[in-house]
Amino acid sequence: MLFKKYHIVIFKDKQGTCRKMGIRGGIFLLFFLLFAGMAAGNVYLWKHYAKSIKVEKDLNLAEKTIHEQKTQLLSLAQKLGGLQKSLRRINDFDSKLRVMIDLDQESAQASSPKGGTQSETFSNGYLPLYRQELLARKMHRFLKQLNVEARLEEVKQQEILAKLRQKQDILEATPSIWPTTGWVTSPFGWRTSPFTGKREHHPGLDISAPSGTPIYAPAKGKVTLAGNRHDGYGIQVKLYHGGNITTRYAHMKKTAVKHGQTVTRGELIGYVGNTGRSTGPHVHYEVHKAQVAVNPMKYILN
């Protein structure tokens, strides 16, 4: 019965005419199956669409979480790099104190970590790594290394404090601050002479500053020279601090102390000038130990 032929009659209003169309029953079945297939396909696709939307949201959330974790790891890496730099500054400060109080540095070096590089650069070796697992491993390893170095540094500091209590007078007479405010234009060591163009050894620091800038004694001492000796250093001051340590301040504009006078750390001794063999206003600062010029930077703590 389903496959019989059916007729559809269409009447036209006001004209009294009609039109008849013949359709077999199989066409209805075909349309029904097509409609049912489309409905089932829509239901199937809608379920997968809803599932894909959920997966996309979960993926976006996971990517956001990973990005936040990566940002936090990199931020922590930068902070750890800052801690390493701070520890290095403490080590430098430790070395300067040991030089000042004449404490054996071999014992400090002997207590250093063995079996690897003590001061591996964290920021250069760690920050470019974006793989979280590898970065986390290196950070944990660095924290372990940092903890060991901090404990060793604490032991060394206790040793220094004990020595300082025994040598307080020596510490007061050891040059430990900048003699003036300015900027270093020529460090201690070998350089090309600004006068001859030849290589020469510079026995001190050239600290440039405006003419008339105050110069202060970096430690307690006795004035052994105050004036112009016409030896290329111009107007100068020499201080003897005891313990075979002497300091010199050259190219001054004028002095503020006299020969034989005793000064304390921070006391005014003269003013920056351009006297003697000089290319501009500055103070030439020397530190001598046992009559041998040494790098003043080893003594400056501030």
C-alpha positions in Angstrom: 0.0 0.0 0.0 2.9 2.3 0.8 4.2 2.0 -2.8 0.9 2.8 -4.5 0.4 5.9 -6.6 -1.2 8.9 -4.8 -2.7 12.0 -6.4 -2.5 15.6 -5.1 -5.2 18.0 -6.3 -4.5 21.7 -6.1 -7.5 24.0 -6.5 -7.2 27.6 -7.6 -9.4 30.2 -5.9 -12.0 32.2 -7.9 -11.1 30.4 -11.1 -12.8 27.0 -10.5 -9.8 25.1 -11.9 -7.6 22.6 -10.3 -4.3 20.8 -11.0 -3.6 17.2 -10.2 -0.2 15.7 -9.4 0.7 12.1 -9.1 3.2 10.9 -6.6 4.2 7.4 -5.7 4.3 6.3 -2.1 8.0 5.5 -2.2 8.7 9.2 -2.5 7.2 9.7 0.9 9.3 7.0 2.4 12.4 8.5 0.8 11.6 12.0 2.3 10.9 10.4 5.6 14.2 8.5 5.7 16.1 11.6 4.6 14.5 13.8 7.3 15.1 11.1 10.0 18.8 10.8 8.8 19.2 14.6 9.0 17.7 14.7 12.5 19.9 11.9 13.7 23.0 13.6 12.1 22.2 16.9 13.8 21.8 15.2 17.2 25.2 13.4 16.7 27.0 16.5 15.5 25.5 18.6 18.3 26.9 16.2 20.9 30.4 16.3 19.4 30.1 20.1 19.1 29.3 20.5 22.7 32.1 18.1 23.6 34.6 20.1 21.4 33.5 23.3 23.1 34.3 21.8 26.5 37.6 20.5 25.3 38.6 23.9 23.9 37.7 25.6 27.2 39.7 23.0 29.1 42.6 23.5 26.7 42.5 27.3 27.1 42.4 27.0 30.9 45.4 24.6 30.8 47.4 26.9 28.5 46.6 29.8 30.8 47.7 27.8 33.8 50.9 26.7 32.1 51.7 30.3 31.1 51.2 31.5 34.6 53.4 28.7 36.0 56.1 29.6 33.4 55.9 33.2 34.4 56.2 32.4 38.0 59.2 30.1 37.4 61.0 32.7 35.3 60.3 35.4 38.0 61.6 33.0 40.7 64.7 32.4 38.5 65.4 36.1 38.3 65.1 36.4 42.1 67.5 33.5 42.6 69.9 35.2 40.2 69.6 38.3 42.4 70.4 36.2 45.5 73.5 34.8 43.8 74.7 38.3 43.0 74.1 39.3 46.6 76.1 36.3 47.8 78.9 37.3 45.5 78.9 40.8 46.9 79.1 39.3 50.4 82.1 37.2 49.3 83.8 40.2 47.9 83.2 42.1 51.1 84.6 39.1 53.0 87.7 39.2 51.0 88.2 42.9 51.6 87.8 42.5 55.3 90.3 39.7 55.3 92.8 42.0 53.5 92.2 44.8 55.9 92.6 42.8 59.1 95.4 40.6 57.6 93.4 37.4 58.1 94.6 34.3 56.3 92.5 33.8 53.2 93.7 30.3 52.5 91.4 29.0 55.3 88.4 30.7 53.6 89.3 29.2 50.3 89.8 25.8 51.8 86.2 25.9 53.1 84.8 26.6 49.7 82.6 23.9 48.0 84.5 21.2 46.1 83.7 19.3 43.0 82.3 22.0 40.8 82.3 25.6 39.8 81.5 27.7 42.9 80.1 30.7 41.1 78.2 29.4 38.1 76.2 32.2 36.6 72.5 31.5 37.2 70.9 34.2 35.2 72.8 33.4 32.0 72.4 29.6 32.2 68.9 29.4 33.6 66.7 32.2 32.4 66.6 31.3 28.7 65.2 27.8 29.5 61.5 27.7 28.9 61.0 24.0 29.5 59.4 24.0 33.0 60.7 20.6 34.1 64.3 21.4 33.3 64.1 24.9 34.7 62.6 23.5 38.0 65.4 21.0 38.3 68.1 23.5 37.8 66.4 25.9 40.3 66.3 23.2 42.9 70.0 22.4 42.3 70.9 26.0 42.6 69.0 26.5 45.8 70.9 23.5 47.3 74.2 25.1 46.2 73.1 28.5 47.5 72.2 27.0 50.9 75.7 25.4 51.2 77.5 28.6 50.2 75.4 30.6 52.7 76.3 28.3 55.6 80.0 28.5 54.7 79.8 32.2 54.4 78.2 32.4 57.9 81.1 30.4 59.3 83.6 32.8 57.6 81.8 35.8 58.9 81.9 34.5 62.5 85.7 34.1 62.0 86.0 37.6 60.8 83.9 39.1 63.7 86.1 37.3 66.2 89.3 38.7 64.5 87.8 42.2 64.4 87.3 42.2 68.2 90.9 41.4 68.6 92.1 44.0 66.0 89.8 46.9 66.6 92.6 49.4 66.7 93.9 48.1 63.4 90.5 48.4 61.8 90.2 52.0 62.8 93.5 52.8 61.2 92.8 50.8 58.0 91.6 52.9 55.0 88.1 51.7 54.2 86.0 54.5 52.6 86.2 56.6 49.4 88.3 59.7 50.0 86.0 61.8 47.9 82.8 61.7 45.8 83.3 61.4 42.0 84.0 58.7 39.4 87.0 56.6 38.7 88.6 57.6 35.4 91.8 55.6 35.7 91.9 52.4 37.8 94.9 50.7 39.5 97.1 48.7 37.2 98.6 48.9 33.7 97.4 51.6 31.3 98.5 53.8 28.4 100.1 57.0 29.7 98.0 60.1 28.8 101.3 62.1 28.6 103.7 59.7 26.7 101.3 57.3 25.1 103.4 54.4 26.4 102.3 51.5 28.6 102.9 52.2 32.3 101.8 51.0 35.7 99.3 53.3 37.5 99.9 52.9 41.2 96.5 54.3 42.4 93.0 55.4 41.5 92.2 58.7 39.6 88.9 59.9 41.0 87.6 62.8 38.9 85.5 65.5 40.7 84.9 69.2 40.4 87.7 71.4 41.6 87.2 72.2 45.3 85.4 68.9 46.2 86.3 67.9 49.7 88.7 65.1 50.3 88.4 63.1 53.6 90.7 60.7 55.4 89.6 57.1 54.9 90.9 56.1 58.3 92.7 57.2 61.4 96.3 58.3 60.7 99.1 60.8 61.1 100.0 63.4 58.4 103.6 62.8 57.2 103.4 65.2 54.3 101.2 68.2 53.4 102.3 70.5 50.6 103.9 70.6 47.1 107.1 68.6 46.6 107.2 69.4 42.9 107.5 65.7 41.9 104.6 65.7 39.5 102.0 64.9 42.2 101.4 68.6 42.9 99.9 69.6 46.2 99.5 66.4 48.2 98.9 64.8 51.6 100.4 61.6 52.9 99.0 59.7 55.9 100.6 56.9 57.9 98.0 54.6 59.4 100.2 52.1 61.2 100.6 48.5 60.3 102.9 49.5 57.4 100.0 51.2 55.6 100.4 54.6 54.0 98.0 56.6 51.8 98.7 59.4 49.4 96.3 62.1 47.9 97.7 64.1 45.0 96.9 67.0 42.6 95.0 68.8 45.4 93.9 72.4 45.1 94.9 73.0 48.7 95.4 71.0 51.9 93.4 71.3 55.1 95.9 69.6 57.5 99.4 70.2 58.6 102.5 67.9 59.0 102.4 65.9 62.2 98.7 66.3 62.7 96.6 63.3 63.6 93.3 62.8 61.8 90.4 60.4 62.2 88.3 58.6 59.6 86.0 61.1 57.7 88.0 64.2 58.7 88.7 66.8 56.0 92.3 66.8 54.7 92.1 68.9 51.5 90.3 69.7 48.3 90.3 68.3 44.7 92.4 70.3 42.3 94.5 70.1 39.2 98.1 70.8 40.4 101.2 68.9 39.3 101.2 66.7 36.3 97.5 66.5 35.7 95.0 66.5 32.8 92.0 67.8 34.8 90.6 68.2 38.3 90.8 64.9 40.2 92.5 63.3 43.2 95.1 60.6 42.7 94.6 58.1 45.6 97.3 55.5 46.5 97.5 52.9 49.2 100.9 51.5 50.1 101.5 48.4 52.3 105.1 47.8 53.3 106.1 50.5 50.8 104.5 48.6 47.9 101.5 50.1 46.0 98.4 48.0 46.2 95.0 48.3 44.7 92.9 50.7 46.8 89.7 49.0 45.7 90.7 46.0 48.0 90.2 48.3 51.0 87.1 50.3 50.0 84.0 48.9 51.7 81.4 51.6 50.9 
